[in-house]
Amino acid sequence: MDIIVGSTAKIDDIEMAKVAEDSGISHLGIGQGPLITSDPFQYMALATQVTTELKIGPYVMDPVTRIAPSIANSLATLEELAPNRIFCGMGTANNAMHSMGRKSASPKELAEAMGIIKAMVHGERAMHDWRGEERAVELLAVGDGTLRVAEHMPMYVAAGGPKGLRNAARYADALIYCVGPNPNMIAMVRKELDRLVEEEGRSPGSVKLIGLTWFYESQPGETWEDALSKGFGTTAPMGSTITDMGFLKLHREEIGVDIVDKSINAAMALMGAPEEVGATDHLDQWKNYAKGYDPRHSKLMSKELLDFWCLYGSRSEIRDNAQLMMDSGLDGLSFFLYNPTETHRDIANIGRALLS
């Protein structure tokens, strides 16, 4: 099984990439946020040098913190370092932009950027509209050791709303969608993605559905509270809801009114006014994002939320629920690790639970 493990860029832990490869993980995705992580492309360049087979890519990049031709250049640079091992994950910059007190990118901005990046990394020319002017762009320094175009660079879209799903159906090789072990939710997303793929005139099954969830292997006697404090932390289920907000609102009755409302309430506290989580401003509000447990969020958490959004428990429970997720319509699994001090532990446990 292909498994994508994601984590934020932390430049003093390049060894994490080697741990992922040694654990049998197929893909390592590196997240980014200008104020809260190391630079992802610098991390990925170093990661290519300590691995030989691991596929590596941004997880996810966005069209507003870097313009599309710049992203294409960075990807082509990585392709020169690790031919046929680079993928591109794109999204709308929820944490990257909100941590700066700004709005995330629109689905239209994401779609336009993806079209340009996809063309450029495959050696094609594209038209780039920037600052009100449209100009042709193409990677020119190819074949001399500077940049390399790809025969095929997989494109993944992290999306949650109806417009995001449409972008995936039009441009992507896979849709990365936040889900937990809930068959009803997975089946609904699968049905909608397949419908949109057909509308876009692409062949059935040409866009894979990858379930993104949050992982913790519990030890005997541990509770759901331990999964939060020792594992994925409080921002994991909140982050799921931010991504899936549009879909959750649209299908509130079908998914379940109670779980949707609880999820949205938690997410809106993270995205809303800083004082809702006891923060002084947006910088204080986001300073602990993707750093494990944040006690300011504990009042918003519940076992019900974790059971809906996360894959946790004993090794046998994790295996059973992972199989349930796959049987419900997923083509693959992905885990984003929100506890940077325990990534080696969690990656090794993912490998042992699902790949051995």
URHU-V875676 format. One record per residue. N is the residue number from 1. RES is the residue in one small letter. PSI is psi in degrees with one decimal (none if undefined). Layout:
# URHU-V875676
n=N res=RES psi=PSI
n=N res=RES psi=PSI
This chain:
# URHU-V875676
n=1 res=m psi=132.2
n=2 res=d psi=130.8
n=3 res=i psi=127.9
n=4 res=i psi=120.0
n=5 res=v psi=130.7
n=6 res=g psi=149.9
n=7 res=s psi=158.5
n=8 res=t psi=154.5
n=9 res=a psi=124.6
n=10 res=k psi=101.7
n=11 res=i psi=-19.1
n=12 res=d psi=9.3
n=13 res=d psi=54.2
n=14 res=i psi=-24.6
n=15 res=e psi=-24.6
n=16 res=m psi=-37.1
n=17 res=a psi=-40.5
n=18 res=k psi=-39.5
n=19 res=v psi=-41.6
n=20 res=a psi=-47.2
n=21 res=e psi=-44.5
n=22 res=d psi=-23.5
n=23 res=s psi=-1.6
n=24 res=g psi=5.6
n=25 res=i psi=137.7
n=26 res=s psi=-35.2
n=27 res=h psi=137.0
n=28 res=l psi=118.5
n=29 res=g psi=138.2
n=30 res=i psi=119.2
n=31 res=g psi=166.2
n=32 res=q psi=156.5
n=33 res=g psi=118.3
n=34 res=p psi=-28.6
n=35 res=l psi=-10.6
n=36 res=i psi=-1.1
n=37 res=t psi=166.6
n=38 res=s psi=168.1
n=39 res=d psi=124.9
n=40 res=p psi=-37.2
n=41 res=f psi=-32.6
n=42 res=q psi=-41.2
n=43 res=y psi=-48.1
n=44 res=m psi=-37.7
n=45 res=a psi=-44.2
n=46 res=l psi=-36.5
n=47 res=a psi=-33.1
n=48 res=t psi=-24.1
n=49 res=q psi=-13.0
n=50 res=v psi=5.6
n=51 res=t psi=162.5
n=52 res=t psi=-24.9
n=53 res=e psi=-22.9
n=54 res=l psi=131.9
n=55 res=k psi=138.2
n=56 res=i psi=141.2
n=57 res=g psi=166.5
n=58 res=p psi=142.0
n=59 res=y psi=69.7
n=60 res=v psi=159.9
n=61 res=m psi=164.0
n=62 res=d psi=167.0
n=63 res=p psi=7.6
n=64 res=v psi=-34.5
n=65 res=t psi=-21.7
n=66 res=r psi=139.5
n=67 res=i psi=158.9
n=68 res=a psi=-46.6
n=69 res=p psi=-32.1
n=70 res=s psi=-41.0
n=71 res=i psi=-43.6
n=72 res=a psi=-40.6
n=73 res=n psi=-45.0
n=74 res=s psi=-40.6
n=75 res=l psi=-41.2
n=76 res=a psi=-30.0
n=77 res=t psi=-45.9
n=78 res=l psi=-38.5
n=79 res=e psi=-32.7
n=80 res=e psi=-35.9
n=81 res=l psi=-34.8
n=82 res=a psi=75.6
n=83 res=p psi=134.9
n=84 res=n psi=16.3
n=85 res=r psi=7.5
n=86 res=i psi=136.3
n=87 res=f psi=166.0
n=88 res=c psi=117.7
n=89 res=g psi=131.3
n=90 res=m psi=147.5
n=91 res=g psi=-169.7
n=92 res=t psi=7.4
n=93 res=a psi=48.1
n=94 res=n psi=-59.3
n=95 res=n psi=-35.1
n=96 res=a psi=-42.1
n=97 res=m psi=-41.0
n=98 res=h psi=-31.5
n=99 res=s psi=-18.1
n=100 res=m psi=6.8
n=101 res=g psi=24.2
n=102 res=r psi=164.5
n=103 res=k psi=149.6
n=104 res=s psi=170.4
n=105 res=a psi=156.6
n=106 res=s psi=157.0
n=107 res=p psi=-33.8
n=108 res=k psi=-43.5
n=109 res=e psi=-41.0
n=110 res=l psi=-44.1
n=111 res=a psi=-44.4
n=112 res=e psi=-43.0
n=113 res=a psi=-41.3
n=114 res=m psi=-41.2
n=115 res=g psi=-41.0
n=116 res=i psi=-48.5
n=117 res=i psi=-45.7
n=118 res=k psi=-42.2
n=119 res=a psi=-47.3
n=120 res=m psi=-42.6
n=121 res=v psi=-14.2
n=122 res=h psi=14.8
n=123 res=g psi=16.1
n=124 res=e psi=163.9
n=125 res=r psi=143.3
n=126 res=a psi=163.9
n=127 res=m psi=126.7
n=128 res=h psi=119.4
n=129 res=d psi=116.5
n=130 res=w psi=131.7
n=131 res=r psi=35.9
n=132 res=g psi=6.6
n=133 res=e psi=135.0
n=134 res=e psi=127.7
n=135 res=r psi=152.1
n=136 res=a psi=141.1
n=137 res=v psi=145.3
n=138 res=e psi=142.4
n=139 res=l psi=119.9
n=140 res=l psi=-31.2
n=141 res=a psi=62.7
n=142 res=v psi=136.1
n=143 res=g psi=0.5
n=144 res=d psi=17.5
n=145 res=g psi=0.4
n=146 res=t psi=-54.5
n=147 res=l psi=155.0
n=148 res=r psi=130.4
n=149 res=v psi=155.7
n=150 res=a psi=145.5
n=151 res=e psi=-44.0
n=152 res=h psi=116.7
n=153 res=m psi=113.8
n=154 res=p psi=137.9
n=155 res=m psi=122.5
n=156 res=y psi=141.6
n=157 res=v psi=124.4
n=158 res=a psi=113.6
n=159 res=a psi=164.6
n=160 res=g psi=-31.3
n=161 res=g psi=173.3
n=162 res=p psi=-40.3
n=163 res=k psi=-34.4
n=164 res=g psi=-40.5
n=165 res=l psi=-37.7
n=166 res=r psi=-41.2
n=167 res=n psi=-43.5
n=168 res=a psi=-44.4
n=169 res=a psi=-29.3
n=170 res=r psi=-39.1
n=171 res=y psi=-24.6
n=172 res=a psi=159.9
n=173 res=d psi=-24.8
n=174 res=a psi=145.9
n=175 res=l psi=125.9
n=176 res=i psi=115.9
n=177 res=y psi=131.9
n=178 res=c psi=116.2
n=179 res=v psi=161.5
n=180 res=g psi=-163.0
n=181 res=p psi=59.0
n=182 res=n psi=102.9
n=183 res=p psi=-37.9
n=184 res=n psi=-47.1
n=185 res=m psi=-46.2
n=186 res=i psi=-44.3
n=187 res=a psi=-37.6
n=188 res=m psi=-43.7
n=189 res=v psi=-42.6
n=190 res=r psi=-46.0
n=191 res=k psi=-43.9
n=192 res=e psi=-41.4
n=193 res=l psi=-45.8
n=194 res=d psi=-37.7
n=195 res=r psi=-45.2
n=196 res=l psi=-37.0
n=197 res=v psi=-42.6
n=198 res=e psi=-41.8
n=199 res=e psi=-32.5
n=200 res=e psi=-0.8
n=201 res=g psi=18.4
n=202 res=r psi=157.3
n=203 res=s psi=147.7
n=204 res=p psi=135.5
n=205 res=g psi=2.0
n=206 res=s psi=-18.1
n=207 res=v psi=112.6
n=208 res=k psi=155.1
n=209 res=l psi=112.3
n=210 res=i psi=121.9
n=211 res=g psi=120.3
n=212 res=l psi=124.3
n=213 res=t psi=-173.1
n=214 res=w psi=135.5
n=215 res=f psi=137.3
n=216 res=y psi=125.9
n=217 res=e psi=112.0
n=218 res=s psi=151.0
n=219 res=q psi=158.5
n=220 res=p psi=131.0
n=221 res=g psi=-8.7
n=222 res=e psi=155.4
n=223 res=t psi=179.9
n=224 res=w psi=-30.3
n=225 res=e psi=-34.1
n=226 res=d psi=-35.3
n=227 res=a psi=-35.5
n=228 res=l psi=-53.3
n=229 res=s psi=-32.7
n=230 res=k psi=-14.2
n=231 res=g psi=-114.2
n=232 res=f psi=-10.2
n=233 res=g psi=177.5
n=234 res=t psi=-23.9
n=235 res=t psi=-8.1
n=236 res=a psi=-60.2
n=237 res=p psi=-27.9
n=238 res=m psi=-41.3
n=239 res=g psi=-35.9
n=240 res=s psi=-45.2
n=241 res=t psi=-37.4
n=242 res=i psi=-45.9
n=243 res=t psi=-42.1
n=244 res=d psi=8.0
n=245 res=m psi=-48.4
n=246 res=g psi=-43.1
n=247 res=f psi=-40.7
n=248 res=l psi=-43.2
n=249 res=k psi=-39.4
n=250 res=l psi=-33.7
n=251 res=h psi=35.3
n=252 res=r psi=-46.2
n=253 res=e psi=-41.8
n=254 res=e psi=-39.1
n=255 res=i psi=-38.6
n=256 res=g psi=114.7
n=257 res=v psi=-44.6
n=258 res=d psi=-49.0
n=259 res=i psi=-35.3
n=260 res=v psi=-46.0
n=261 res=d psi=-40.9
n=262 res=k psi=-39.5
n=263 res=s psi=-45.5
n=264 res=i psi=-37.7
n=265 res=n psi=-41.9
n=266 res=a psi=-44.4
n=267 res=a psi=-40.3
n=268 res=m psi=-26.7
n=269 res=a psi=-38.8
n=270 res=l psi=-36.0
n=271 res=m psi=-19.5
n=272 res=g psi=-152.2
n=273 res=a psi=135.4
n=274 res=p psi=-35.9
n=275 res=e psi=-16.8
n=276 res=e psi=-25.0
n=277 res=v psi=20.4
n=278 res=g psi=26.0
n=279 res=a psi=155.3
n=280 res=t psi=-30.8
n=281 res=d psi=-177.3
n=282 res=h psi=-28.8
n=283 res=l psi=-43.7
n=284 res=d psi=-35.7
n=285 res=q psi=-35.9
n=286 res=w psi=2.1
n=287 res=k psi=-25.2
n=288 res=n psi=7.3
n=289 res=y psi=134.7
n=290 res=a psi=30.2
n=291 res=k psi=27.4
n=292 res=g psi=-141.4
n=293 res=y psi=129.7
n=294 res=d psi=107.4
n=295 res=p psi=-20.6
n=296 res=r psi=-21.6
n=297 res=h psi=-5.3
n=298 res=s psi=-33.8
n=299 res=k psi=-17.1
n=300 res=l psi=-8.1
n=301 res=m psi=155.6
n=302 res=s psi=160.1
n=303 res=k psi=-36.2
n=304 res=e psi=-42.0
n=305 res=l psi=-45.5
n=306 res=l psi=-40.5
n=307 res=d psi=-31.5
n=308 res=f psi=-39.5
n=309 res=w psi=-17.2
n=310 res=c psi=155.7
n=311 res=l psi=103.6
n=312 res=y psi=167.7
n=313 res=g psi=-161.0
n=314 res=s psi=167.6
n=315 res=r psi=-40.9
n=316 res=s psi=-38.0
n=317 res=e psi=-40.3
n=318 res=i psi=-45.3
n=319 res=r psi=-45.0
n=320 res=d psi=-44.7
n=321 res=n psi=-34.2
n=322 res=a psi=-41.1
n=323 res=q psi=-38.4
n=324 res=l psi=-42.7
n=325 res=m psi=-43.8
n=326 res=m psi=-42.8
n=327 res=d psi=-21.3
n=328 res=s psi=-6.0
n=329 res=g psi=3.3
n=330 res=l psi=151.6
n=331 res=d psi=-12.8
n=332 res=g psi=170.3
n=333 res=l psi=148.0
n=334 res=s psi=145.1
n=335 res=f psi=124.3
n=336 res=f psi=127.7
n=337 res=l psi=113.4
n=338 res=y psi=9.9
n=339 res=n psi=91.8
n=340 res=p psi=-18.6
n=341 res=t psi=-11.8
n=342 res=e psi=23.0
n=343 res=t psi=-39.0
n=344 res=h psi=-45.1
n=345 res=r psi=-48.3
n=346 res=d psi=-39.8
n=347 res=i psi=-44.9
n=348 res=a psi=-39.7
n=349 res=n psi=-36.7
n=350 res=i psi=-46.0
n=351 res=g psi=-45.9
n=352 res=r psi=-37.6
n=353 res=a psi=-36.6
n=354 res=l psi=-13.5
n=355 res=l psi=-1.7
n=356 res=s psi=none
